[in-house]
């Protein structure tokens, strides 16, 4: 650590005692570099999230598996993604961010690559559902929350928005490429691409990411210097203990319930079933994938803006507005699906994209406001509910398509659930010290 040196003053009795030197404050704070590395890492790992919606029809055609069966594998992936997240946050406290993320990316790569040789549905569940689910859950949004909590005191809402938007940016980068590969070369090259994208990021993480500001002798951005805490042993026990402690409070269940509906109406529904639903109406797969990529573009804008809003406005009211607007948009979607892309559909894509994961910064802010130092692990459990909700709808959507020959009932049901989530968000109480600035700062 570079420090300025000073010549000690002298007294009649000799040199005056040295005063402790404060850790330096760099002109460009290293926290922003760590955030940038985290952003790129999440982008590289986001390829796996772009693939499920593209695989439903190709796997149905190649293996004659029902959409419900394929949806079940996706639901296992989504559920494990969520259920692993709180343990991942605790593991990062125990072993460090770098080690956990590097191992997680390797597991994602192995699971995706093994799908190339699968011949039975149970192998899809094992490779894509279990392995990729565990690997992706070991990063998840707990990765972003942990980095934000450790490296930032000021601008936490903004940074949370930027890192959350990284997943959408990855979708933007990979979805057009993967849809083109599936359309022209089949689903296997797309699976290999996902595996390589995750693997390439591993050395990037290992060489450039740092676990804590104290590792390089600086204070977190906007805060005061503090020594790096000792590794927390018993990661699994701590995650469960935090869950039982949080579960005795009302805000936890309201946050978990709203976030479950968030997952149901995004990852479980649109990300998994939008492309096959659009294809049912005669839209080419590449065109539908392009629309999802456009959602990713506006998701970046919406999520970063949501982080900015979270630093300035009451988080629970933001959540209520986001869920209400999302519910209204989903109710109109069945009327907009057509063989070609037309202006009303583009309006839906822009509107829905702005709202896609705008719920994340205020949700993290509310976790921080109510649960303090345990907020990253609490958010991991809230994220678990998000993914369980996504898993239920990913499976139910496939079954609904098999039974009714249409996705319409799922769109309408999700719109109604979003209305319920808006009401739940308004019920979340504020802490005595909670304020829009402190919740998001």
Secondary structure, DSSP 4 states (H G I P E B T S, - for coil): ------PPPEETTEEPPPPPPPPP--SS-HHHHHHHHHHHHHHHHTHHHHHHHHHHHHHHHHH---HHHHHHHHHHHHHHHHHHHHHHHHHHHHH-HHHHHHHHHHHHHHHHHHGGG--SHHHHIIIIIIIHHHHHHTTHHHHHHHHHHHHBSSSHHHHHHHHHHHHHHHHHHHHHHHHHHHHHH-HHHHHHHHHHHHHHHHHHHHHH--S-GGGGT-PPBTS---PPPPP-S-HHHHHHHHHHHHTTSHHHHHHHHHHHHHHHHTIIIIIHHHHHHHHHTT--HHHHHHHHHHHHHHHHHHHHHHHHHHTTS-HHHHHHHHHHHHHHHHHHHHHH--SS--HHHHHHHHHHHHHSSTHHHHHHHHHHHHHGGGHHHHHHHHHHHHHHHHHHHHHHHHHHHHHHSSSHHHHHHHHHHHHHHHHHHHHPPPPSS--HHHHH-
